[in-house]
Amino acid sequence: MDFISGEIIAIDKPLGWTSFDVVKRIRGMVQRRLQVKKFKVGHAGTLDPLATGVLIVCTGRATRKIESLQSGEKEYIATIKLGATTPSYDLETEIDATYPTSHITETLTKEKLQEFVGEILQVPPVFSAVKVDGKRAYKFARKGKELELKPKKIKIREIEFISLEDNVLTFRVVCGKGTYIRALARDLGEKLESGAHLIALKRTKVGDYNIENCMNIEQAAEKIATAELTFPQDRETIKETVTEI
């Protein structure tokens, strides 16, 4: 592995970890292997702590590819609870309202899901990293401040219905950059004249990187610790090169 010229590492992010938690862990592993105190590592596309799946981590000069990597198409498996809403549109916050669901059928659900396919306008969740007056929206939301975020144009290429049982809906979605699946849950609940919130999310693809090709944290640690290094291993050379990245 050549961490300095740049490695792109596909990680299956664990439940409960932030994307930064993963970056921090990978950075620490690489720093120990290279015996340096600072090293550049970043990720291509944030995953919420309650989501799992593909997170692309870049090291060294490969961090220059982050923008192009995170602009790639993404695929998710989403699980949504119908009939109830939460302020964050997922399980981060408690249920704040419940709605009738007796009128919701599989046929109606499939029909409404397809209405999201194509270029649409989506209002981001207030519990998100969208910037408002230079600060992240979630910082205002967690203080109970009301926000009115502007809708953004997104693209959803495909939605595939998987199952609907006991008001729990599962579907696959293929979408472009900037799509919030939590917001999609909110909007679907409204289209079904009910409520909805996200209860599970797994990202299965980012660009050309699939979940099948990802390593878990333990596998990544083993590979980083044991891989043959393909650059000059003189410590002074490494330190000089790292400062130039």
C-alpha positions as CSV (number, residue, x, y, z in Angstrom):
1,M,0.0,0.0,0.0
2,D,1.2,3.5,-0.8
3,F,-0.6,5.8,1.7
4,I,1.3,8.9,0.6
5,S,0.7,8.7,-3.1
6,G,-2.8,7.8,-2.0
7,E,-5.0,4.8,-1.1
8,I,-8.8,4.7,-1.5
9,I,-10.2,2.4,1.2
10,A,-13.9,1.3,1.1
11,I,-15.2,0.8,4.6
12,D,-18.5,-0.8,5.7
13,K,-19.3,1.9,8.4
14,P,-20.6,0.4,11.6
15,L,-23.9,1.4,13.2
16,G,-23.4,4.3,15.7
17,W,-20.1,5.5,14.3
18,T,-19.9,9.0,12.7
19,S,-18.0,9.3,9.4
20,F,-15.4,11.3,11.2
21,D,-15.0,8.4,13.7
22,V,-14.0,6.2,10.8
23,V,-11.6,8.7,9.3
24,K,-10.0,9.3,12.8
25,R,-9.5,5.5,13.3
26,I,-7.9,5.1,9.8
27,R,-5.7,8.1,10.2
28,G,-4.4,6.8,13.5
29,M,-3.6,3.4,12.0
30,V,-1.7,5.0,9.1
31,Q,0.1,7.5,11.3
32,R,1.3,4.6,13.5
33,R,2.4,2.6,10.4
34,L,4.3,5.6,9.0
35,Q,5.5,6.8,12.4
36,V,4.3,10.3,11.8
37,K,2.3,12.6,14.0
38,K,0.1,14.2,11.2
39,F,-1.3,12.7,8.1
40,K,-4.0,13.7,5.6
41,V,-7.1,11.4,5.5
42,G,-10.7,12.3,4.5
43,H,-13.9,10.7,3.4
44,A,-16.1,11.0,0.3
45,G,-19.7,11.5,1.4
46,T,-21.0,11.6,5.0
47,L,-23.1,8.8,6.5
48,D,-25.3,9.5,9.5
49,P,-24.3,7.7,12.7
50,L,-27.5,5.6,12.4
51,A,-26.7,4.5,8.9
52,T,-24.3,1.8,7.8
53,G,-22.6,0.8,4.6
54,V,-20.1,2.1,2.1
55,L,-17.9,4.9,3.2
56,I,-15.0,5.8,1.0
57,V,-11.8,6.9,2.9
58,C,-8.9,8.5,1.1
59,T,-5.3,8.9,2.2
60,G,-2.5,11.2,1.2
61,R,-2.7,12.6,-2.3
62,A,-5.9,10.5,-3.0
63,T,-7.8,13.1,-0.9
64,R,-7.7,15.3,-4.0
65,K,-10.2,12.8,-5.5
66,I,-12.8,13.2,-2.8
67,E,-14.9,15.8,-4.6
68,S,-15.2,13.6,-7.7
69,L,-15.8,10.4,-5.7
70,Q,-18.6,11.9,-3.6
71,S,-20.3,13.3,-6.7
72,G,-20.9,9.7,-7.9
73,E,-24.2,8.0,-7.9
74,K,-25.2,6.3,-4.6
75,E,-27.4,3.3,-3.8
76,Y,-29.3,2.7,-0.5
77,I,-31.5,0.2,1.2
78,A,-34.0,2.2,3.3
79,T,-36.4,1.0,5.9
80,I,-39.2,3.4,6.9
81,K,-41.8,3.2,9.6
82,L,-45.1,4.6,8.4
83,G,-47.7,6.3,10.6
84,A,-45.3,8.3,12.9
85,T,-42.9,11.2,12.6
86,T,-39.9,12.4,14.5
87,P,-38.2,15.9,14.3
88,S,-35.1,14.4,12.8
89,Y,-37.0,12.1,10.4
90,D,-35.1,9.1,11.9
91,L,-34.5,7.4,15.3
92,E,-32.2,10.2,16.6
93,T,-35.2,11.9,18.1
94,E,-38.5,10.6,19.7
95,I,-41.8,10.3,17.9
96,D,-43.7,13.6,18.0
97,A,-46.9,12.6,16.2
98,T,-48.8,9.6,14.9
99,Y,-51.1,9.2,11.9
100,P,-53.6,6.7,10.5
101,T,-52.3,4.0,8.2
102,S,-55.3,1.8,7.5
103,H,-55.7,3.3,4.0
104,I,-52.1,2.5,3.0
105,T,-51.7,-0.4,0.6
106,E,-48.8,-2.0,-1.3
107,T,-50.3,-0.7,-4.5
108,L,-50.6,2.9,-3.2
109,T,-47.1,2.8,-1.7
110,K,-45.5,1.6,-5.0
111,E,-47.4,4.4,-6.9
112,K,-46.3,7.1,-4.5
113,L,-42.6,5.9,-4.5
114,Q,-42.4,6.3,-8.3
115,E,-43.5,10.0,-8.0
116,F,-40.0,10.7,-6.6
117,V,-38.1,9.3,-9.6
118,G,-36.4,12.0,-11.7
119,E,-35.2,15.5,-10.9
120,I,-37.1,16.8,-7.9
121,L,-36.9,19.6,-5.3
122,Q,-36.1,18.4,-1.7
123,V,-36.0,20.4,1.5
124,P,-33.0,19.1,3.6
125,P,-33.7,17.9,7.2
126,V,-33.2,20.6,9.8
127,F,-31.1,17.9,11.6
128,S,-28.4,18.0,8.9
129,A,-25.0,19.4,8.0
130,V,-26.5,22.0,5.7
131,K,-25.0,25.4,6.5
132,V,-27.2,28.3,7.8
133,D,-25.4,31.6,8.4
134,G,-22.1,29.7,8.4
135,K,-23.2,27.2,11.0
136,R,-24.5,23.6,10.6
137,A,-28.3,23.4,10.6
138,Y,-28.3,20.6,13.2
139,K,-26.7,22.9,15.8
140,F,-29.7,25.2,15.6
141,A,-32.2,22.3,15.5
142,R,-30.7,20.8,18.7
143,K,-31.2,24.1,20.5
144,G,-34.9,24.0,19.5
145,K,-34.6,26.9,17.0
146,E,-36.9,26.8,14.0
147,L,-35.3,26.9,10.6
148,E,-36.7,27.2,7.1
149,L,-34.3,25.6,4.7
150,K,-34.5,26.2,1.0
151,P,-35.4,23.2,-1.3
152,K,-32.5,21.8,-3.4
153,K,-32.7,20.1,-6.8
154,I,-31.7,16.4,-6.5
155,K,-31.9,13.5,-8.9
156,I,-33.4,10.0,-8.1
157,R,-32.7,7.6,-10.9
158,E,-34.5,4.5,-9.5
159,I,-36.7,3.3,-6.6
160,E,-37.5,-0.3,-6.2
161,F,-40.1,-1.5,-3.7
162,I,-38.9,-4.4,-1.6
163,S,-41.5,-5.1,1.1
164,L,-44.3,-3.6,3.2
165,E,-45.3,-5.4,6.4
166,D,-46.8,-4.0,9.7
167,N,-46.3,-0.5,8.4
168,V,-42.6,-1.1,7.9
169,L,-41.6,-0.3,4.3
170,T,-38.3,-1.3,2.7
171,F,-37.1,-0.1,-0.7
172,R,-33.9,0.4,-2.7
173,V,-33.1,3.8,-4.1
174,V,-30.4,5.0,-6.5
175,C,-29.8,8.7,-6.3
176,G,-27.4,11.5,-7.0
177,K,-25.3,13.8,-4.7
178,G,-27.2,15.7,-2.0
179,T,-30.1,13.4,-1.6
180,Y,-31.3,12.9,2.0
181,I,-33.1,9.6,2.5
182,R,-34.5,10.9,5.8
183,A,-36.2,13.7,3.9
184,L,-37.5,11.2,1.3
185,A,-39.1,9.3,4.2
186,R,-40.7,12.5,5.4
187,D,-42.0,13.4,1.9
188,L,-43.3,9.9,1.3
189,G,-45.3,10.0,4.5
190,E,-46.9,13.2,3.4
191,K,-47.8,11.8,-0.1
192,L,-49.4,8.8,1.7
193,E,-51.4,11.2,3.8
194,S,-49.8,9.8,6.9
195,G,-46.4,10.2,8.5
196,A,-43.1,8.3,8.2
197,H,-39.6,8.3,9.5
198,L,-36.4,6.3,8.7
199,I,-35.6,3.4,11.0
200,A,-32.7,1.8,9.1
201,L,-30.4,2.8,6.2
202,K,-27.6,0.9,4.5
203,R,-25.6,2.5,1.7
204,T,-24.7,-0.3,-0.7
205,K,-22.9,1.6,-3.4
206,V,-20.9,4.8,-4.0
207,G,-19.9,5.2,-7.6
208,D,-17.9,2.0,-8.6
209,Y,-17.5,0.9,-4.9
210,N,-20.0,-1.8,-3.7
211,I,-20.7,-3.0,-0.2
212,E,-19.4,-6.5,-1.3
213,N,-15.9,-4.9,-1.8
214,C,-15.8,-3.1,1.6
215,M,-13.7,-4.0,4.6
216,N,-14.9,-3.7,8.2
217,I,-12.8,-1.7,10.7
218,E,-11.0,-4.8,11.9
219,Q,-10.1,-5.9,8.4
220,A,-8.8,-2.5,7.5
221,A,-6.7,-2.4,10.6
222,E,-5.1,-5.8,9.7
223,K,-4.5,-4.7,6.1
224,I,-2.9,-1.4,7.1
225,A,-0.7,-3.0,9.7
226,T,0.6,-5.8,7.5
227,A,0.5,-4.6,3.9
228,E,3.8,-4.1,2.2
229,L,4.7,-0.5,1.8
230,T,5.6,0.6,-1.7
231,F,7.3,3.9,-1.1
232,P,10.7,4.9,0.4
233,Q,10.6,3.7,4.1
234,D,13.3,6.0,5.4
235,R,11.6,8.0,8.2
236,E,13.1,11.4,7.2
237,T,12.0,10.9,3.6
238,I,8.5,10.0,4.8
239,K,8.3,13.0,7.0
240,E,9.4,15.4,4.3
241,T,6.9,13.9,1.8
242,V,4.0,14.0,4.2
243,T,4.5,17.7,4.8
244,E,4.2,18.3,1.0
245,I,0.7,16.7,0.6
